[in-house]
């Protein structure tokens, strides 16, 4: 059993049933459930995921996404002082975007086993506290990968 952190894009691909990446993410989620892995993300993800539907005036989709994220099946990790300090170190040493640094810092402080991302720039990073960073195109969860 592993603690697996998803960045916001994985949730967006899944919830919006993205034709290219949605099936991959759905397969990863299914395998995680079968393995007994814990899915976690930052509370920041809620804001990122809800932005698209709200911009499009899709309040029902935003409500459904919020219910999915806050329904108890996902471990929502807080952004605290320790996370802010880690965020500043990541920003100072890697040059990643503020949003990416929030995700990486949150995962680092939580000590996750795997950080999954749709951002290929992040997979080359080494972040203390995160054992492994991988893109969804990598066969980490290969059972359902096309």
URNOR-V413907 format. One record per backbone hydrogen bond with DSSP energy under -1.0 kcal/mol. NH is the residue of the N-H (numbers start at 0). CO is the residue of the C=O. If there is no record, write none. Layout:
nh=[NH:NH]
co=[CO:CO]
This chain:
nh=[3:4:5:6:9:11:12:13:14:15:16:17:21:24:25:26:27:28:29:30:31:32:33:34:35:36:37:39:40:42:44:45:47:48:49:50:53:54:55:56:57:58:61:62:63:64:65:66:67:68:69:74:76:83:84:85:86:87:88:89:90:91:92:93:94:100:101:102:103:104:105:106:107:108:109:111:112:113:114:115:116:121:124:129:130:133:135:137:139]
co=[37:113:39:115:6:7:8:9:10:11:13:12:17:20:21:22:23:24:25:26:27:28:29:30:31:31:1:3:74:76:41:42:43:44:45:46:49:50:51:53:52:56:57:58:59:60:61:62:63:64:65:38:40:79:80:81:82:83:84:85:86:87:88:89:90:96:97:98:99:100:101:102:103:104:105:106:2:2:131:4:133:118:121:126:111:114:116:134:137]
